[in-house]
């Protein structure tokens, strides 16, 4: 029983990693006043760019750089539409998601002729698992040793980076001058502008950070969690990250807990496939796969209370002229 729990928690950490990165990305964007529905598209686009780069150059790190560049590029397109031209944030985000969903498959067909996929990655083209110090020696120690060697150890570097980004984000948002200005821009951009600070510059910087984090999330999917790019492999993770962001009320630690909850539900769904439940029998695979999404909707609808985002989120800012 304990070993099964460890395996489920281990799967939770792996599944939660892209959610954590994408949710933190959305946190930076929405704290600055930018609604970013395009998280899904940035994850998918960076997953393709990372897998393509890793396949061509044989290096997961080069693939990661390509993934980040692709994601930041998409974030800048979103910023150009929403900040510079004061366009509708939702429309811009949906457009990015739609274009990327088709573009990745089209480029995959043209470049690799594998049905929209990239070649299978192996060796240095993938991020491999890291064994922490003394993990093998402590594996036989009851409870603590098992947790350390089987749960905490054995993940790739992007998993550890995702969890490290939570305290880093907390420090940036609440303890730095940039974080203070970021929160002020999301709440009262007029006051920031009056103080002589560029609202657009702060928001563009927030979107760059958003793009970097989404790029890492996408690269994780294609070069660490999987061994290549598959069509629509983001599978709604950008939308689940937005749900986690609302569930956590735009605060880093609650957002982390929400992502872990959604990841745990996903891990439970995988474990329940093919299992016969008393009085029910074997549950259809489709019902199991939809379980995390149904529970996500139920949690958002009934258990978090009223979630109020930044006051200026989604509103284009027009600089006052004298």
C-alpha positions as CSV (number, residue, x, y, z in Angstrom):
1,X,0.0,0.0,0.0
2,X,2.8,2.4,0.9
3,X,4.7,1.6,-2.2
4,X,1.6,2.2,-4.3
5,X,1.2,5.6,-2.6
6,X,4.8,6.5,-3.4
7,X,4.3,5.5,-7.0
8,X,1.2,7.7,-7.3
9,X,2.9,10.7,-5.6
10,X,5.9,10.2,-7.9
11,X,3.6,10.3,-10.9
12,X,1.9,13.4,-9.4
13,X,5.2,15.3,-9.4
14,X,5.9,14.4,-13.0
15,X,2.4,15.3,-14.3
16,X,2.3,18.5,-12.2
17,X,5.5,19.9,-13.5
18,X,4.2,21.5,-16.8
19,X,1.1,22.7,-14.9
20,X,3.2,24.4,-12.3
21,X,5.4,26.1,-14.9
22,X,2.4,27.2,-17.0
23,X,0.4,28.4,-14.0
24,X,3.4,30.5,-12.7
25,X,3.7,31.9,-16.3
26,X,0.0,32.9,-16.2
27,X,0.5,34.4,-12.7
28,X,3.2,36.8,-14.0
29,X,1.0,37.8,-17.0
30,X,-2.2,38.3,-15.1
31,X,-0.6,40.1,-12.2
32,X,0.5,42.6,-14.8
33,X,-3.0,42.9,-16.2
34,X,-2.7,40.6,-19.2
35,X,-5.2,37.8,-19.6
36,X,-3.2,34.9,-21.2
37,X,-5.5,32.3,-22.7
38,X,-2.6,31.5,-25.0
39,X,-0.7,29.4,-22.4
40,X,-1.9,26.3,-24.2
41,X,-0.5,27.5,-27.6
42,X,2.8,28.5,-26.1
43,X,3.2,25.1,-24.4
44,X,2.4,23.3,-27.6
45,X,4.6,25.5,-29.8
46,X,7.6,25.3,-27.4
47,X,7.1,21.5,-27.2
48,X,7.4,21.2,-31.0
49,X,10.3,23.7,-31.2
50,X,12.2,21.9,-28.4
51,X,11.7,18.4,-29.9
52,X,12.6,19.6,-33.4
53,X,15.8,21.3,-32.1
54,X,16.8,18.3,-30.0
55,X,16.2,16.0,-32.9
56,X,18.3,18.0,-35.3
57,X,21.2,19.0,-33.0
58,X,21.1,16.0,-30.7
59,X,21.0,18.1,-27.5
60,X,18.2,18.5,-25.1
61,X,19.6,21.9,-23.9
62,X,19.6,23.2,-27.5
63,X,16.1,22.0,-27.8
64,X,15.2,23.8,-24.5
65,X,16.6,27.0,-26.0
66,X,14.5,26.6,-29.1
67,X,11.4,26.0,-27.1
68,X,12.0,29.1,-25.0
69,X,12.6,31.2,-28.1
70,X,9.4,30.0,-29.7
71,X,7.3,30.6,-26.6
72,X,8.8,34.1,-26.0
73,X,8.1,34.9,-29.6
74,X,4.4,33.9,-29.2
75,X,4.3,35.9,-26.0
76,X,5.6,39.0,-27.8
77,X,2.9,38.5,-30.5
78,X,0.3,38.5,-27.7
79,X,1.9,41.5,-26.2
80,X,2.0,43.4,-29.5
81,X,-1.7,42.7,-30.0
82,X,-2.9,43.4,-26.4
83,X,-0.4,46.1,-25.1
84,X,0.8,48.0,-28.2
85,X,-2.5,47.8,-30.1
86,X,-4.8,47.4,-27.1
87,X,-6.6,44.4,-28.7
88,X,-8.9,41.9,-27.0
89,X,-6.8,39.6,-24.8
90,X,-9.1,36.6,-25.2
91,X,-9.3,36.9,-28.9
92,X,-5.5,37.2,-29.2
93,X,-5.0,34.1,-26.9
94,X,-7.5,32.0,-28.8
95,X,-5.9,33.0,-32.1
96,X,-2.5,31.9,-30.9
97,X,-3.8,28.6,-29.7
98,X,-5.6,27.9,-33.0
99,X,-2.6,28.9,-35.2
100,X,-0.1,26.9,-33.2
101,X,-2.3,23.8,-33.2
102,X,-2.2,23.8,-37.0
103,X,1.3,25.2,-37.5
104,X,3.1,22.5,-35.4
105,X,1.5,19.7,-37.4
106,X,2.1,21.4,-40.8
107,X,5.8,22.1,-40.0
108,X,6.2,18.5,-38.6
109,X,4.9,17.1,-41.8
110,X,7.1,19.3,-44.0
111,X,10.3,18.9,-41.9
112,X,10.2,15.3,-40.8
113,X,7.4,13.6,-42.9
114,X,6.3,11.6,-39.9
115,X,2.6,12.5,-39.7
116,X,3.2,15.7,-37.7
117,X,5.5,14.1,-35.2
118,X,9.2,14.6,-34.6
119,X,11.7,11.7,-34.6
120,X,12.0,9.8,-31.4
121,X,14.6,11.3,-29.0
122,X,17.2,9.4,-27.2
123,X,20.5,9.9,-25.4
124,X,21.6,13.5,-25.0
125,X,18.5,14.6,-26.9
126,X,16.4,14.0,-23.8
127,X,16.6,15.2,-20.2
128,X,17.4,12.1,-18.2
129,X,16.6,11.4,-14.5
130,X,19.0,12.5,-11.8
131,X,19.8,10.3,-8.8
132,X,20.3,12.4,-5.7
133,X,23.3,11.8,-3.4
134,X,22.9,8.7,-1.2
135,X,19.6,7.7,-2.8
136,X,20.7,4.2,-3.5
137,X,22.2,3.7,0.0
138,X,19.0,4.9,1.7
139,X,16.6,2.9,-0.5
140,X,16.4,0.1,2.1
141,X,15.6,2.5,5.0
142,X,11.8,2.3,5.9
143,X,9.6,5.2,5.1
144,X,12.2,8.1,5.0
145,X,14.6,6.2,2.8
146,X,11.8,5.1,0.4
147,X,10.5,8.7,0.2
148,X,13.9,10.1,-0.5
149,X,15.1,7.5,-3.0
150,X,11.8,6.7,-4.8
151,X,9.9,10.0,-4.5
152,X,12.3,12.9,-4.3
153,X,15.1,11.3,-6.3
154,X,15.0,10.1,-9.9
155,X,13.5,13.1,-11.6
156,X,15.0,15.2,-14.4
157,X,16.3,18.7,-13.8
158,X,13.2,20.4,-15.2
159,X,11.1,18.9,-12.5
160,X,13.3,20.3,-9.8
161,X,13.5,23.6,-11.6
162,X,9.6,23.8,-11.7
163,X,9.4,23.4,-7.9
164,X,12.3,25.8,-7.3
165,X,10.4,28.4,-9.4
166,X,7.6,28.6,-6.8
167,X,9.7,30.3,-4.0
168,X,11.6,32.3,-6.6
169,X,8.3,33.6,-7.9
170,X,7.1,34.4,-4.4
171,X,10.3,36.4,-3.8
172,X,10.0,38.2,-7.1
173,X,6.3,39.1,-6.7
174,X,6.4,40.1,-3.0
175,X,10.0,41.1,-2.2
176,X,11.4,43.0,-5.2
177,X,10.8,46.4,-6.7
178,X,9.8,44.7,-10.0
179,X,7.2,42.6,-8.2
180,X,5.8,45.7,-6.5
181,X,5.5,47.5,-9.8
182,X,4.1,44.4,-11.5
183,X,1.3,44.1,-8.9
184,X,0.6,47.8,-9.1
185,X,0.3,47.7,-12.9
186,X,-2.3,44.9,-12.5
187,X,-4.3,46.9,-9.9
188,X,-3.9,50.5,-10.9
189,X,-1.9,51.3,-14.0
190,X,-2.8,55.0,-13.9
191,X,-1.0,55.4,-10.6
192,X,2.1,53.6,-12.0
193,X,2.0,55.8,-15.1
194,X,1.7,58.9,-12.9
195,X,4.9,57.8,-11.0
196,X,6.8,58.0,-14.3
197,X,7.0,54.2,-14.9
198,X,6.1,52.7,-18.2
199,X,3.1,50.4,-17.9
200,X,3.8,48.8,-21.3
201,X,7.4,48.1,-20.4
202,X,6.4,46.3,-17.2
203,X,3.8,44.3,-19.0
204,X,6.2,43.3,-21.8
205,X,8.7,42.1,-19.2
206,X,6.0,40.1,-17.5
207,X,5.1,38.4,-20.8
208,X,8.8,37.6,-21.5
209,X,8.9,35.8,-18.1
210,X,5.6,34.1,-19.0
211,X,7.1,33.0,-22.3
212,X,10.3,31.6,-20.7
213,X,8.3,29.5,-18.2
214,X,5.9,28.2,-20.9
215,X,8.9,27.4,-23.0
216,X,10.3,25.2,-20.2
217,X,6.9,23.6,-19.7
218,X,6.7,22.7,-23.4
219,X,10.3,21.5,-23.6
220,X,9.6,19.3,-20.6
221,X,6.7,17.6,-22.3
222,X,8.6,16.7,-25.5
223,X,12.2,16.2,-24.3
224,X,11.8,14.9,-20.8
225,X,8.3,13.5,-20.0
226,X,8.0,12.1,-23.6
227,X,10.6,11.2,-26.3
228,X,9.4,13.5,-29.0
229,X,6.6,15.7,-30.2
230,X,3.0,14.4,-30.8
231,X,0.1,16.2,-32.2
232,X,-1.8,18.2,-29.5
233,X,0.5,16.8,-26.8
234,X,-0.2,19.7,-24.5
235,X,-3.7,18.1,-24.1
236,X,-5.3,21.1,-22.3
237,X,-2.6,21.6,-19.8
238,X,-2.6,25.4,-20.5
239,X,-6.3,25.6,-19.6
240,X,-5.8,23.4,-16.5
241,X,-3.0,25.8,-15.5
242,X,-5.4,28.7,-15.8
243,X,-7.8,26.8,-13.7
244,X,-5.1,26.2,-11.1
245,X,-4.2,29.9,-11.2
246,X,-7.8,30.9,-10.4
247,X,-8.1,28.1,-7.8
248,X,-4.9,29.4,-6.1
249,X,-6.2,33.0,-6.3
250,X,-3.1,34.3,-8.1
251,X,-0.7,33.5,-5.3
252,X,2.3,31.2,-5.9
253,X,2.0,28.7,-3.0
254,X,-1.7,28.1,-3.4
255,X,-1.2,27.8,-7.2
256,X,1.4,25.1,-6.5
257,X,-1.0,23.2,-4.3
258,X,-3.7,23.4,-6.9
259,X,-1.4,22.1,-9.6
260,X,-0.4,19.2,-7.3
261,X,-4.1,18.4,-6.7
262,X,-4.8,18.3,-10.4
263,X,-1.7,16.2,-11.0
264,X,-2.7,13.8,-8.3
265,X,-6.2,13.5,-9.9
266,X,-4.5,12.7,-13.2
267,X,-2.2,10.1,-11.6
268,X,-5.2,8.5,-9.9
269,X,-7.0,8.3,-13.2
270,X,-4.1,6.5,-14.8
271,X,-3.9,4.0,-11.9
272,X,-7.7,3.3,-12.1
273,X,-7.6,2.3,-15.8
274,X,-8.4,-1.4,-16.1
275,X,-9.3,-1.7,-12.4
276,X,-12.6,-3.4,-11.5
277,X,-14.5,-1.4,-8.8
278,X,-16.9,-3.3,-6.4
279,X,-20.5,-3.1,-7.7
280,X,-19.4,-1.2,-10.8
281,X,-17.0,-3.5,-12.6
282,X,-14.3,-2.1,-14.9
283,X,-14.8,1.6,-15.5
284,X,-14.5,2.7,-19.2
285,X,-11.1,4.3,-20.0
286,X,-12.9,7.4,-21.4
287,X,-14.6,8.0,-18.0
288,X,-11.3,7.6,-16.2
289,X,-9.5,10.0,-18.5
290,X,-12.2,12.7,-18.1
291,X,-12.2,12.5,-14.3
292,X,-9.5,15.1,-13.7
293,X,-11.3,17.7,-15.9
294,X,-14.7,17.0,-14.3
295,X,-13.2,17.3,-10.8
296,X,-11.4,20.5,-11.8
297,X,-14.7,22.1,-12.9
298,X,-16.5,20.9,-9.7
299,X,-13.7,22.3,-7.5
300,X,-13.7,25.6,-9.2
301,X,-17.5,25.9,-9.1
302,X,-18.0,25.0,-5.5
303,X,-15.0,25.0,-3.3
304,X,-12.8,28.1,-3.7
305,X,-15.4,30.8,-3.1
306,X,-15.2,34.1,-4.9
307,X,-11.9,34.4,-6.8
308,X,-11.2,38.1,-7.6
309,X,-8.3,38.7,-9.9
310,X,-6.2,41.9,-10.4
311,X,-8.6,44.9,-10.9
312,X,-7.0,46.0,-14.2
313,X,-6.7,42.5,-15.7
314,X,-7.9,42.3,-19.3
315,X,-8.3,46.1,-19.6
316,X,-6.2,47.9,-22.2
317,X,-4.4,50.9,-20.8
318,X,-4.5,54.2,-22.6
319,X,-1.8,56.6,-21.6
320,X,-3.3,59.9,-20.5
321,X,-2.2,62.8,-22.6
322,X,-1.7,66.3,-21.3
